[in-house]
Amino acid sequence: MPKTPRPCPICRKPRSEDFAPFCSQRCRDRDLAQWFGDGYSVAGRPALPEEIAAEVTGAHEQD
Ligand SMILES: [Zn+2]
């Protein structure tokens, strides 16, 4: 049990143990996208190619 949990660096929500230091897969993907550069800079969406493919096929992921 963390005594001093830090917020997600992306959205400042309480982070999840599963996705530390982020709160969710979504924020982890967003952070990862920043490392890839501007190629997939679509705000608010996962930026992995497989996620984009899922969008194309109609599999949307909403909050
Ligand atoms: Zn977050």
N, CA, C, O and the ligand as a Tripos MOL2 file, in Angstrom:
@<TRIPOS>MOLECULE
protein
  253   251    64     0     0
PROTEIN
NO_CHARGES

@<TRIPOS>ATOM
      1 N           0.8440   -1.2030    0.0000 N.3       1 MET1
      2 CA          0.0000    0.0000    0.0000 C.3       1 MET1
      3 C           0.8740    1.2470    0.0000 C.2       1 MET1
      4 O           1.6310    1.4600    0.9470 O.2       1 MET1
      5 N           0.7930    2.0560   -1.0140 N.am      2 PRO2
      6 CA          1.5750    3.3000   -1.0560 C.3       2 PRO2
      7 C           1.0490    4.3000   -0.0370 C.2       2 PRO2
      8 O          -0.1560    4.5210    0.0830 O.2       2 PRO2
      9 N           1.9860    4.8970    0.6930 N.am      3 LYS3
     10 CA          1.5810    5.8680    1.7210 C.3       3 LYS3
     11 C           1.3780    7.2530    1.1370 C.2       3 LYS3
     12 O           0.5620    8.0310    1.6310 O.2       3 LYS3
     13 N           2.1170    7.5540    0.0930 N.am      4 THR4
     14 CA          2.0000    8.8700   -0.5290 C.3       4 THR4
     15 C           1.7960    8.7140   -2.0330 C.2       4 THR4
     16 O           2.7120    8.9640   -2.8160 O.2       4 THR4
     17 N           0.6190    8.3090   -2.4270 N.am      5 PRO5
     18 CA          0.3560    8.1050   -3.8600 C.3       5 PRO5
     19 C           0.4380    9.4000   -4.6310 C.2       5 PRO5
     20 O          -0.0610   10.4360   -4.1900 O.2       5 PRO5
     21 N           1.0640    9.3360   -5.7710 N.am      6 ARG6
     22 CA          1.1720   10.5130   -6.6240 C.3       6 ARG6
     23 C           0.1250   10.4130   -7.7400 C.2       6 ARG6
     24 O          -0.2570    9.3200   -8.1590 O.2       6 ARG6
     25 N          -0.3180   11.5550   -8.1980 N.am      7 PRO7
     26 CA         -1.3280   11.5320   -9.2610 C.3       7 PRO7
     27 C          -0.7370   11.1510  -10.6100 C.2       7 PRO7
     28 O           0.4720   11.2290  -10.8260 O.2       7 PRO7
     29 N          -1.6050   10.7440  -11.4960 N.am      8 CYS8
     30 CA         -1.2320   10.4850  -12.8840 C.3       8 CYS8
     31 C          -0.5920   11.7400  -13.4850 C.2       8 CYS8
     32 O          -1.1700   12.8230  -13.3920 O.2       8 CYS8
     33 N           0.5870   11.6150  -14.0970 N.am      9 PRO9
     34 CA          1.2520   12.7930  -14.6710 C.3       9 PRO9
     35 C           0.5440   13.3280  -15.9070 C.2       9 PRO9
     36 O           0.8240   14.4430  -16.3480 O.2       9 PRO9
     37 N          -0.3570   12.5570  -16.4610 N.am     10 ILE10
     38 CA         -1.0590   12.9940  -17.6670 C.3      10 ILE10
     39 C          -2.3050   13.7990  -17.3150 C.2      10 ILE10
     40 O          -2.5080   14.8900  -17.8480 O.2      10 ILE10
     41 N          -3.1340   13.2760  -16.4290 N.am     11 CYS11
     42 CA         -4.4220   13.9240  -16.1730 C.3      11 CYS11
     43 C          -4.6520   14.2720  -14.7080 C.2      11 CYS11
     44 O          -5.6720   14.8650  -14.3570 O.2      11 CYS11
     45 N          -3.6950   13.8990  -13.8530 N.am     12 ARG12
     46 CA         -3.7460   14.2650  -12.4390 C.3      12 ARG12
     47 C          -4.7870   13.5010  -11.6320 C.2      12 ARG12
     48 O          -5.0580   13.8510  -10.4830 O.2      12 ARG12
     49 N          -5.3550   12.4900  -12.2040 N.am     13 LYS13
     50 CA         -6.2360   11.6320  -11.4140 C.3      13 LYS13
     51 C          -5.3780   10.6840  -10.5680 C.2      13 LYS13
     52 O          -4.2050   10.4720  -10.8740 O.2      13 LYS13
     53 N          -5.9540   10.1180   -9.5130 N.am     14 PRO14
     54 CA         -5.2200    9.1200   -8.7380 C.3      14 PRO14
     55 C          -4.8000    7.9640   -9.6300 C.2      14 PRO14
     56 O          -5.6010    7.4390  -10.4030 O.2      14 PRO14
     57 N          -3.5440    7.5750   -9.5160 N.am     15 ARG15
     58 CA         -3.0560    6.5580  -10.4310 C.3      15 ARG15
     59 C          -3.4340    5.1530   -9.9740 C.2      15 ARG15
     60 O          -3.7790    4.9190   -8.8160 O.2      15 ARG15
     61 N          -3.3560    4.2460  -10.9140 N.am     16 SER16
     62 CA         -3.7050    2.8570  -10.6600 C.3      16 SER16
     63 C          -2.4530    2.0230  -10.4550 C.2      16 SER16
     64 O          -1.4300    2.2620  -11.0960 O.2      16 SER16
     65 N          -2.5310    1.0430   -9.5580 N.am     17 GLU17
     66 CA         -1.4170    0.1300   -9.3670 C.3      17 GLU17
     67 C          -1.0710   -0.5790  -10.6680 C.2      17 GLU17
     68 O           0.1010   -0.8180  -10.9620 O.2      17 GLU17
     69 N          -2.0830   -0.9110  -11.4350 N.am     18 ASP18
     70 CA         -1.8730   -1.6810  -12.6590 C.3      18 ASP18
     71 C          -1.1630   -0.8890  -13.7450 C.2      18 ASP18
     72 O          -0.4860   -1.4570  -14.6020 O.2      18 ASP18
     73 N          -1.3250    0.4320  -13.7030 N.am     19 PHE19
     74 CA         -0.7990    1.2610  -14.7850 C.3      19 PHE19
     75 C           0.1960    2.2950  -14.2900 C.2      19 PHE19
     76 O           0.5360    3.2240  -15.0230 O.2      19 PHE19
     77 N           0.6700    2.1510  -13.0580 N.am     20 ALA20
     78 CA          1.6000    3.1100  -12.4690 C.3      20 ALA20
     79 C           2.7260    3.4490  -13.4380 C.2      20 ALA20
     80 O           3.2390    2.5600  -14.1170 O.2      20 ALA20
     81 N           3.1190    4.7170  -13.5130 N.am     21 PRO21
     82 CA          2.6240    5.8260  -12.6810 C.3      21 PRO21
     83 C           1.3720    6.5020  -13.2330 C.2      21 PRO21
     84 O           1.0430    7.6210  -12.8400 O.2      21 PRO21
     85 N           0.6800    5.8290  -14.1370 N.am     22 PHE22
     86 CA         -0.5010    6.4430  -14.7400 C.3      22 PHE22
     87 C          -1.7740    5.9060  -14.0980 C.2      22 PHE22
     88 O          -1.7370    4.9800  -13.2890 O.2      22 PHE22
     89 N          -2.9170    6.5140  -14.4800 N.am     23 CYS23
     90 CA         -4.1840    6.1100  -13.8940 C.3      23 CYS23
     91 C          -4.8670    5.0420  -14.7310 C.2      23 CYS23
     92 O          -5.7730    4.3580  -14.2560 O.2      23 CYS23
     93 N          -4.4350    4.9010  -15.9680 N.am     24 SER24
     94 CA         -5.1660    4.0230  -16.8770 C.3      24 SER24
     95 C          -4.3290    3.6890  -18.1090 C.2      24 SER24
     96 O          -3.3020    4.3150  -18.3740 O.2      24 SER24
     97 N          -4.7900    2.6950  -18.8490 N.am     25 GLN25
     98 CA         -4.1450    2.3520  -20.1140 C.3      25 GLN25
     99 C          -4.1520    3.5470  -21.0510 C.2      25 GLN25
    100 O          -3.1980    3.7790  -21.7940 O.2      25 GLN25
    101 N          -5.2360    4.2960  -21.0060 N.am     26 ARG26
    102 CA         -5.3890    5.4580  -21.8800 C.3      26 ARG26
    103 C          -4.2680    6.4600  -21.6840 C.2      26 ARG26
    104 O          -3.6630    6.9250  -22.6500 O.2      26 ARG26
    105 N          -3.9910    6.7930  -20.4210 N.am     27 CYS27
    106 CA         -2.9530    7.7730  -20.1530 C.3      27 CYS27
    107 C          -1.5710    7.1950  -20.4440 C.2      27 CYS27
    108 O          -0.6740    7.9120  -20.8870 O.2      27 CYS27
    109 N          -1.4050    5.9190  -20.1970 N.am     28 ARG28
    110 CA         -0.1150    5.3080  -20.5070 C.3      28 ARG28
    111 C           0.1410    5.3570  -22.0180 C.2      28 ARG28
    112 O           1.2540    5.6410  -22.4600 O.2      28 ARG28
    113 N          -0.8820    5.0830  -22.7840 N.am     29 ASP29
    114 CA         -0.7560    5.1660  -24.2400 C.3      29 ASP29
    115 C          -0.4500    6.5820  -24.6840 C.2      29 ASP29
    116 O           0.3470    6.8110  -25.5940 O.2      29 ASP29
    117 N          -1.1010    7.5270  -24.0210 N.am     30 ARG30
    118 CA         -0.8800    8.9200  -24.4050 C.3      30 ARG30
    119 C           0.5550    9.3440  -24.1320 C.2      30 ARG30
    120 O           1.1710   10.0470  -24.9340 O.2      30 ARG30
    121 N           1.0810    8.9060  -22.9870 N.am     31 ASP31
    122 CA          2.4610    9.2130  -22.6620 C.3      31 ASP31
    123 C           3.4020    8.5680  -23.6650 C.2      31 ASP31
    124 O           4.3720    9.1800  -24.1130 O.2      31 ASP31
    125 N           3.1000    7.3270  -24.0080 N.am     32 LEU32
    126 CA          3.9290    6.6010  -24.9680 C.3      32 LEU32
    127 C           3.9300    7.3140  -26.3130 C.2      32 LEU32
    128 O           4.9560    7.3780  -26.9900 O.2      32 LEU32
    129 N           2.7930    7.8390  -26.6880 N.am     33 ALA33
    130 CA          2.6650    8.5470  -27.9610 C.3      33 ALA33
    131 C           3.5870    9.7570  -28.0210 C.2      33 ALA33
    132 O           4.1080   10.1110  -29.0780 O.2      33 ALA33
    133 N           3.7760   10.3820  -26.8630 N.am     34 GLN34
    134 CA          4.6500   11.5470  -26.8220 C.3      34 GLN34
    135 C           6.0820   11.1590  -27.1610 C.2      34 GLN34
    136 O           6.8190   11.9350  -27.7700 O.2      34 GLN34
    137 N           6.4660    9.9620  -26.7660 N.am     35 TRP35
    138 CA          7.8160    9.4880  -27.0630 C.3      35 TRP35
    139 C           7.9800    9.1990  -28.5490 C.2      35 TRP35
    140 O           9.0830    9.2990  -29.0860 O.2      35 TRP35
    141 N           6.9060    8.8460  -29.2020 N.am     36 PHE36
    142 CA          6.9800    8.5700  -30.6340 C.3      36 PHE36
    143 C           7.0350    9.8460  -31.4500 C.2      36 PHE36
    144 O           7.3560    9.8110  -32.6380 O.2      36 PHE36
    145 N           6.7210   10.9860  -30.8180 N.am     37 GLY37
    146 CA          6.7600   12.2480  -31.5400 C.3      37 GLY37
    147 C           5.3810   12.6900  -31.9820 C.2      37 GLY37
    148 O           4.3650   12.3170  -31.3950 O.2      37 GLY37
    149 N           5.3690   13.4960  -33.0350 N.am     38 ASP38
    150 CA          4.1330   14.1400  -33.4480 C.3      38 ASP38
    151 C           3.3420   13.3370  -34.4720 C.2      38 ASP38
    152 O           2.2800   13.7640  -34.9240 O.2      38 ASP38
    153 N           3.8630   12.1900  -34.8280 N.am     39 GLY39
    154 CA          3.2380   11.4240  -35.9070 C.3      39 GLY39
    155 C           1.7950   11.0320  -35.6300 C.2      39 GLY39
    156 O           0.9710   10.9640  -36.5430 O.2      39 GLY39
    157 N           1.4960   10.7730  -34.3530 N.am     40 TYR40
    158 CA          0.1530   10.3150  -34.0160 C.3      40 TYR40
    159 C          -0.4890   11.2200  -32.9740 C.2      40 TYR40
    160 O          -1.2420   10.7480  -32.1220 O.2      40 TYR40
    161 N          -0.2040   12.4920  -33.0330 N.am     41 SER41
    162 CA         -0.6620   13.3960  -31.9870 C.3      41 SER41
    163 C          -2.1400   13.7480  -32.1470 C.2      41 SER41
    164 O          -2.4970   14.8450  -32.5770 O.2      41 SER41
    165 N          -2.9800   12.7920  -31.7890 N.am     42 VAL42
    166 CA         -4.4190   13.0210  -31.7940 C.3      42 VAL42
    167 C          -4.8750   13.1050  -30.3480 C.2      42 VAL42
    168 O          -4.8650   12.1070  -29.6270 O.2      42 VAL42
    169 N          -5.2680   14.2750  -29.9330 N.am     43 ALA43
    170 CA         -5.5810   14.5020  -28.5330 C.3      43 ALA43
    171 C          -6.7020   13.5920  -28.0380 C.2      43 ALA43
    172 O          -7.7370   13.4360  -28.6860 O.2      43 ALA43
    173 N          -6.4660   13.0050  -26.8860 N.am     44 GLY44
    174 CA         -7.5280   12.2490  -26.2190 C.3      44 GLY44
    175 C          -7.7140   10.8330  -26.7140 C.2      44 GLY44
    176 O          -8.6180   10.1330  -26.2590 O.2      44 GLY44
    177 N          -6.8720   10.3970  -27.6420 N.am     45 ARG45
    178 CA         -7.0310    9.0340  -28.1330 C.3      45 ARG45
    179 C          -5.7330    8.2590  -27.9970 C.2      45 ARG45
    180 O          -4.6540    8.8490  -28.0560 O.2      45 ARG45
    181 N          -5.8170    6.9600  -27.8190 N.am     46 PRO46
    182 CA         -4.6180    6.1310  -27.8690 C.3      46 PRO46
    183 C          -3.9710    6.2550  -29.2370 C.2      46 PRO46
    184 O          -4.6590    6.4410  -30.2420 O.2      46 PRO46
    185 N          -2.6760    6.1550  -29.2760 N.am     47 ALA47
    186 CA         -1.9730    6.4510  -30.5130 C.3      47 ALA47
    187 C          -1.2600    5.2400  -31.1140 C.2      47 ALA47
    188 O          -0.5330    5.3720  -32.0990 O.2      47 ALA47
    189 N          -1.4640    4.0750  -30.5300 N.am     48 LEU48
    190 CA         -0.8210    2.8970  -31.0840 C.3      48 LEU48
    191 C          -1.4910    2.5030  -32.3960 C.2      48 LEU48
    192 O          -2.7110    2.6070  -32.5250 O.2      48 LEU48
    193 N          -0.7090    2.0570  -33.3580 N.am     49 PRO49
    194 CA         -1.2830    1.6630  -34.6570 C.3      49 PRO49
    195 C          -2.4380    0.6880  -34.5240 C.2      49 PRO49
    196 O          -3.4160    0.7850  -35.2640 O.2      49 PRO49
    197 N          -2.3400   -0.2370  -33.6040 N.am     50 GLU50
    198 CA         -3.4250   -1.2060  -33.4450 C.3      50 GLU50
    199 C          -4.6950   -0.5490  -32.9150 C.2      50 GLU50
    200 O          -5.8040   -0.9930  -33.2120 O.2      50 GLU50
    201 N          -4.5240    0.5080  -32.1310 N.am     51 GLU51
    202 CA         -5.6940    1.2500  -31.6580 C.3      51 GLU51
    203 C          -6.3380    2.0140  -32.8020 C.2      51 GLU51
    204 O          -7.5620    2.0930  -32.8960 O.2      51 GLU51
    205 N          -5.5180    2.5670  -33.6590 N.am     52 ILE52
    206 CA         -6.0430    3.2780  -34.8180 C.3      52 ILE52
    207 C          -6.7850    2.3010  -35.7290 C.2      52 ILE52
    208 O          -7.8440    2.6250  -36.2660 O.2      52 ILE52
    209 N          -6.2320    1.1260  -35.8960 N.am     53 ALA53
    210 CA         -6.8880    0.1140  -36.7090 C.3      53 ALA53
    211 C          -8.2420   -0.2610  -36.1230 C.2      53 ALA53
    212 O          -9.2100   -0.4800  -36.8510 O.2      53 ALA53
    213 N          -8.2960   -0.3300  -34.7970 N.am     54 ALA54
    214 CA         -9.5580   -0.6590  -34.1400 C.3      54 ALA54
    215 C         -10.6070    0.4260  -34.3970 C.2      54 ALA54
    216 O         -11.7930    0.1380  -34.5570 O.2      54 ALA54
    217 N         -10.1530    1.6560  -34.4310 N.am     55 GLU55
    218 CA        -11.0750    2.7450  -34.7040 C.3      55 GLU55
    219 C         -11.6230    2.6390  -36.1190 C.2      55 GLU55
    220 O         -12.8130    2.8500  -36.3540 O.2      55 GLU55
    221 N         -10.7650    2.3190  -37.0340 N.am     56 VAL56
    222 CA        -11.1650    2.1940  -38.4370 C.3      56 VAL56
    223 C         -12.2270    1.1140  -38.6010 C.2      56 VAL56
    224 O         -13.1550    1.2510  -39.3990 O.2      56 VAL56
    225 N         -12.0760    0.0500  -37.8420 N.am     57 THR57
    226 CA        -13.0350   -1.0450  -37.9520 C.3      57 THR57
    227 C         -14.2720   -0.8320  -37.0960 C.2      57 THR57
    228 O         -15.1670   -1.6770  -37.0640 O.2      57 THR57
    229 N         -14.3220    0.2950  -36.4060 N.am     58 GLY58
    230 CA        -15.5370    0.6490  -35.6820 C.3      58 GLY58
    231 C         -15.5400    0.2870  -34.2120 C.2      58 GLY58
    232 O         -16.5580    0.4490  -33.5390 O.2      58 GLY58
    233 N         -14.4180   -0.2020  -33.6990 N.am     59 ALA59
    234 CA        -14.3510   -0.5640  -32.2950 C.3      59 ALA59
    235 C         -13.9010    0.6410  -31.4730 C.2      59 ALA59
    236 O         -12.7080    0.8200  -31.2260 O.2      59 ALA59
    237 N         -14.8320    1.4420  -31.0640 N.am     60 HIS60
    238 CA        -14.4990    2.6590  -30.3200 C.3      60 HIS60
    239 C         -14.3060    2.3670  -28.8420 C.2      60 HIS60
    240 O         -14.9270    1.4740  -28.2640 O.2      60 HIS60
    241 N         -13.4140    3.1620  -28.2540 N.am     61 GLU61
    242 CA        -13.1890    3.0600  -26.8170 C.3      61 GLU61
    243 C         -13.5150    4.4100  -26.2080 C.2      61 GLU61
    244 O         -12.8700    5.4150  -26.5070 O.2      61 GLU61
    245 N         -14.5020    4.4200  -25.3700 N.am     62 GLN62
    246 CA        -14.9410    5.6670  -24.7530 C.3      62 GLN62
    247 C         -14.6940    5.6240  -23.2530 C.2      62 GLN62
    248 O         -14.5940    4.5590  -22.6430 O.2      62 GLN62
    249 N         -14.6000    6.7980  -22.6920 N.am     63 ASP63
    250 CA        -14.5240    6.8700  -21.2320 C.3      63 ASP63
    251 C         -15.8700    6.6280  -20.6210 C.2      63 ASP63
    252 O         -16.0060    6.6500  -19.3980 O.2      63 ASP63
    253 ZN         -4.4640    9.7110  -16.1780 Zn       64 ZN64
@<TRIPOS>BOND
     1     1     2 1
     2     2     3 1
     3     3     4 2
     4     3     5 am
     5     5     6 1
     6     6     7 1
     7     7     8 2
     8     7     9 am
     9     9    10 1
    10    10    11 1
    11    11    12 2
    12    11    13 am
    13    13    14 1
    14    14    15 1
    15    15    16 2
    16    15    17 am
    17    17    18 1
    18    18    19 1
    19    19    20 2
    20    19    21 am
    21    21    22 1
    22    22    23 1
    23    23    24 2
    24    23    25 am
    25    25    26 1
    26    26    27 1
    27    27    28 2
    28    27    29 am
    29    29    30 1
    30    30    31 1
    31    31    32 2
    32    31    33 am
    33    33    34 1
    34    34    35 1
    35    35    36 2
    36    35    37 am
    37    37    38 1
    38    38    39 1
    39    39    40 2
    40    39    41 am
    41    41    42 1
    42    42    43 1
    43    43    44 2
    44    43    45 am
    45    45    46 1
    46    46    47 1
    47    47    48 2
    48    47    49 am
    49    49    50 1
    50    50    51 1
    51    51    52 2
    52    51    53 am
    53    53    54 1
    54    54    55 1
    55    55    56 2
    56    55    57 am
    57    57    58 1
    58    58    59 1
    59    59    60 2
    60    59    61 am
    61    61    62 1
    62    62    63 1
    63    63    64 2
    64    63    65 am
    65    65    66 1
    66    66    67 1
    67    67    68 2
    68    67    69 am
    69    69    70 1
    70    70    71 1
    71    71    72 2
    72    71    73 am
    73    73    74 1
    74    74    75 1
    75    75    76 2
    76    75    77 am
    77    77    78 1
    78    78    79 1
    79    79    80 2
    80    79    81 am
    81    81    82 1
    82    82    83 1
    83    83    84 2
    84    83    85 am
    85    85    86 1
    86    86    87 1
    87    87    88 2
    88    87    89 am
    89    89    90 1
    90    90    91 1
    91    91    92 2
    92    91    93 am
    93    93    94 1
    94    94    95 1
    95    95    96 2
    96    95    97 am
    97    97    98 1
    98    98    99 1
    99    99   100 2
   100    99   101 am
   101   101   102 1
   102   102   103 1
   103   103   104 2
   104   103   105 am
   105   105   106 1
   106   106   107 1
   107   107   108 2
   108   107   109 am
   109   109   110 1
   110   110   111 1
   111   111   112 2
   112   111   113 am
   113   113   114 1
   114   114   115 1
   115   115   116 2
   116   115   117 am
   117   117   118 1
   118   118   119 1
   119   119   120 2
   120   119   121 am
   121   121   122 1
   122   122   123 1
   123   123   124 2
   124   123   125 am
   125   125   126 1
   126   126   127 1
   127   127   128 2
   128   127   129 am
   129   129   130 1
   130   130   131 1
   131   131   132 2
   132   131   133 am
   133   133   134 1
   134   134   135 1
   135   135   136 2
   136   135   137 am
   137   137   138 1
   138   138   139 1
   139   139   140 2
   140   139   141 am
   141   141   142 1
   142   142   143 1
   143   143   144 2
   144   143   145 am
   145   145   146 1
   146   146   147 1
   147   147   148 2
   148   147   149 am
   149   149   150 1
   150   150   151 1
   151   151   152 2
   152   151   153 am
   153   153   154 1
   154   154   155 1
   155   155   156 2
   156   155   157 am
   157   157   158 1
   158   158   159 1
   159   159   160 2
   160   159   161 am
   161   161   162 1
   162   162   163 1
   163   163   164 2
   164   163   165 am
   165   165   166 1
   166   166   167 1
   167   167   168 2
   168   167   169 am
   169   169   170 1
   170   170   171 1
   171   171   172 2
   172   171   173 am
   173   173   174 1
   174   174   175 1
   175   175   176 2
   176   175   177 am
   177   177   178 1
   178   178   179 1
   179   179   180 2
   180   179   181 am
   181   181   182 1
   182   182   183 1
   183   183   184 2
   184   183   185 am
   185   185   186 1
   186   186   187 1
   187   187   188 2
   188   187   189 am
   189   189   190 1
   190   190   191 1
   191   191   192 2
   192   191   193 am
   193   193   194 1
   194   194   195 1
   195   195   196 2
   196   195   197 am
   197   197   198 1
   198   198   199 1
   199   199   200 2
   200   199   201 am
   201   201   202 1
   202   202   203 1
   203   203   204 2
   204   203   205 am
   205   205   206 1
   206   206   207 1
   207   207   208 2
   208   207   209 am
   209   209   210 1
   210   210   211 1
   211   211   212 2
   212   211   213 am
   213   213   214 1
   214   214   215 1
   215   215   216 2
   216   215   217 am
   217   217   218 1
   218   218   219 1
   219   219   220 2
   220   219   221 am
   221   221   222 1
   222   222   223 1
   223   223   224 2
   224   223   225 am
   225   225   226 1
   226   226   227 1
   227   227   228 2
   228   227   229 am
   229   229   230 1
   230   230   231 1
   231   231   232 2
   232   231   233 am
   233   233   234 1
   234   234   235 1
   235   235   236 2
   236   235   237 am
   237   237   238 1
   238   238   239 1
   239   239   240 2
   240   239   241 am
   241   241   242 1
   242   242   243 1
   243   243   244 2
   244   243   245 am
   245   245   246 1
   246   246   247 1
   247   247   248 2
   248   247   249 am
   249   249   250 1
   250   250   251 1
   251   251   252 2
@<TRIPOS>SUBSTRUCTURE
     1 MET1         2 RESIDUE 1 A MET
     2 PRO2         6 RESIDUE 1 A PRO
     3 LYS3        10 RESIDUE 1 A LYS
     4 THR4        14 RESIDUE 1 A THR
     5 PRO5        18 RESIDUE 1 A PRO
     6 ARG6        22 RESIDUE 1 A ARG
     7 PRO7        26 RESIDUE 1 A PRO
     8 CYS8        30 RESIDUE 1 A CYS
     9 PRO9        34 RESIDUE 1 A PRO
    10 ILE10       38 RESIDUE 1 A ILE
    11 CYS11       42 RESIDUE 1 A CYS
    12 ARG12       46 RESIDUE 1 A ARG
    13 LYS13       50 RESIDUE 1 A LYS
    14 PRO14       54 RESIDUE 1 A PRO
    15 ARG15       58 RESIDUE 1 A ARG
    16 SER16       62 RESIDUE 1 A SER
    17 GLU17       66 RESIDUE 1 A GLU
    18 ASP18       70 RESIDUE 1 A ASP
    19 PHE19       74 RESIDUE 1 A PHE
    20 ALA20       78 RESIDUE 1 A ALA
    21 PRO21       82 RESIDUE 1 A PRO
    22 PHE22       86 RESIDUE 1 A PHE
    23 CYS23       90 RESIDUE 1 A CYS
    24 SER24       94 RESIDUE 1 A SER
    25 GLN25       98 RESIDUE 1 A GLN
    26 ARG26      102 RESIDUE 1 A ARG
    27 CYS27      106 RESIDUE 1 A CYS
    28 ARG28      110 RESIDUE 1 A ARG
    29 ASP29      114 RESIDUE 1 A ASP
    30 ARG30      118 RESIDUE 1 A ARG
    31 ASP31      122 RESIDUE 1 A ASP
    32 LEU32      126 RESIDUE 1 A LEU
    33 ALA33      130 RESIDUE 1 A ALA
    34 GLN34      134 RESIDUE 1 A GLN
    35 TRP35      138 RESIDUE 1 A TRP
    36 PHE36      142 RESIDUE 1 A PHE
    37 GLY37      146 RESIDUE 1 A GLY
    38 ASP38      150 RESIDUE 1 A ASP
    39 GLY39      154 RESIDUE 1 A GLY
    40 TYR40      158 RESIDUE 1 A TYR
    41 SER41      162 RESIDUE 1 A SER
    42 VAL42      166 RESIDUE 1 A VAL
    43 ALA43      170 RESIDUE 1 A ALA
    44 GLY44      174 RESIDUE 1 A GLY
    45 ARG45      178 RESIDUE 1 A ARG
    46 PRO46      182 RESIDUE 1 A PRO
    47 ALA47      186 RESIDUE 1 A ALA
    48 LEU48      190 RESIDUE 1 A LEU
    49 PRO49      194 RESIDUE 1 A PRO
    50 GLU50      198 RESIDUE 1 A GLU
    51 GLU51      202 RESIDUE 1 A GLU
    52 ILE52      206 RESIDUE 1 A ILE
    53 ALA53      210 RESIDUE 1 A ALA
    54 ALA54      214 RESIDUE 1 A ALA
    55 GLU55      218 RESIDUE 1 A GLU
    56 VAL56      222 RESIDUE 1 A VAL
    57 THR57      226 RESIDUE 1 A THR
    58 GLY58      230 RESIDUE 1 A GLY
    59 ALA59      234 RESIDUE 1 A ALA
    60 HIS60      238 RESIDUE 1 A HIS
    61 GLU61      242 RESIDUE 1 A GLU
    62 GLN62      246 RESIDUE 1 A GLN
    63 ASP63      250 RESIDUE 1 A ASP
    64 ZN64       253 GROUP 0 **** ****
